C-alpha cells in the first residue's frame, strides 16, 4: 500500500494519516485513493456543520469536531460522489475511526458507536463562521 503523507489538502480534512493507513491496510485499498476521496468529501462536509450540530451528538477536540450520525445520513453524503462500494466503505471507516478517537478523548462522551452510526469529522474553523 502507498504511504499517505500529511499533505496540506489532507490537513484540511482532519483525518490522521495513520488512520487512513490503517483503514487502507484493512480494506486492502491504496491509502492515497482513500485520502483523495476524504479530501473530495471534505468540501461537502464543511457546509453541513449547522445541520449536524442541530441533529447529532458531537465533541470538539483541538480544532476538530466529530459527529455521531445515522447511517442513512452517511449514505446520503456519499451518494453524490462516484465512489465504488469499497472506497465508500473505507472513507466511512476512516471518519468513524477518527470520530471514535475524538469521542474517547472527551471526558464526558461515549466512544462506542452503534452499528447504524457513523462518524463525521470536520475542522471547526468554518463552523465558527456560521
C-alpha positions in Angstrom: 0.0 0.0 0.0 1.2 3.5 -0.7 2.1 5.7 2.2 -0.2 8.6 2.8 1.7 11.8 3.6 0.1 14.5 5.6 -0.4 16.8 2.6 -1.8 20.3 3.0 -5.1 19.0 1.5 -5.2 16.2 4.0 -4.6 18.5 6.8 -7.7 20.4 5.8 -9.7 17.2 6.1 -8.9 16.4 9.7 -8.3 12.6 9.5 -4.9 11.5 10.7 -2.7 9.9 8.1 -2.2 6.9 10.4 -6.0 6.3 10.5 -6.1 6.4 6.7 -3.1 3.9 6.6 -4.9 1.5 8.9 -8.1 1.6 7.0 -6.3 1.1 3.8 -4.5 -1.9 5.1 -7.7 -3.5 6.5 -9.5 -2.9 3.2 -6.6 -3.7 1.0 -7.0 -0.4 -0.8 -4.4 2.1 -1.7 -4.4 4.6 1.1 -3.8 7.5 -1.3 -7.2 6.7 -3.0 -8.9 6.8 0.4 -7.2 10.1 1.2 -8.2 11.6 -2.1 -11.8 10.6 -1.5 -11.7 12.1 2.0 -10.4 15.4 0.6 -13.1 15.5 -2.0 -15.8 14.8 0.5 -14.5 17.3 3.0 -15.6 20.2 0.8 -19.2 18.9 1.1 -18.9 18.4 4.8 -17.8 22.0 5.5 -21.2 23.4 4.7 -23.1 21.0 7.0 -21.9 22.0 10.5 -25.1 23.8 11.5 -27.3 20.8 10.4 -25.1 18.3 12.2 -24.9 20.4 15.3 -28.7 20.6 15.5 -29.3 16.9 14.8 -26.4 14.9 16.3 -24.1 14.4 19.3 -20.7 15.9 18.8 -17.4 16.6 20.6 -14.8 19.2 19.8 -11.2 18.5 20.4 -8.2 20.6 19.2 -10.0 22.4 16.4 -11.8 19.3 15.2 -15.4 18.4 15.6 -16.6 14.8 15.5 -20.2 14.0 15.0 -22.1 10.7 15.6 -24.5 10.5 12.7 -27.1 7.9 11.5 -26.0 5.5 8.7 -28.6 7.0 6.4 -27.0 10.4 6.8 -23.7 9.0 5.8 -25.1 7.2 2.8 -26.8 10.4 1.7 -23.4 12.2 1.9 -21.7 9.7 -0.3 -24.5 9.2 -2.9 -23.4 12.3 -4.7 -19.9 11.1 -5.2 -18.8 8.4 -7.7 -17.2 6.1 -5.1 -17.2 2.4 -5.5 -18.6 0.4 -2.5 -15.1 -0.5 -1.2 -13.9 3.1 -1.3 -17.1 4.5 0.2 -16.8 2.0 3.0 -13.2 2.9 3.6 -13.9 6.6 3.7 -16.7 6.0 6.2 -14.4 3.7 8.3 -11.7 6.4 8.4 -14.2 9.1 9.5 -15.7 6.8 12.1 -12.4 5.7 13.5 -11.2 9.3 13.8 -14.5 10.2 15.4 -14.2 7.4 17.9 -10.7 8.6 18.8 -12.0 12.1 19.4 -15.1 10.9 21.4 -12.7 8.8 23.5 -10.6 11.8 24.3 -13.6 13.7 25.5 -14.2 13.2 29.2 -18.0 13.3 29.0 -18.6 11.3 25.9 -19.1 7.6 25.0 -16.8 6.4 22.1 -19.0 3.3 21.4 -20.8 3.7 18.1 -23.8 1.6 17.4 -23.9 -0.5 14.1 -26.2 2.0 12.5 -24.0 5.0 13.4 -21.0 6.5 11.6 -18.6 9.3 12.4 -18.1 12.5 10.6 -15.1 14.6 11.3 -14.7 18.2 10.3 -12.5 21.1 11.3 -14.4 23.8 13.3 -12.7 26.9 11.8 -15.6 27.1 9.4 -18.2 26.2 12.0 -17.5 29.4 13.8 -18.4 31.3 10.7 -22.0 30.0 10.7 
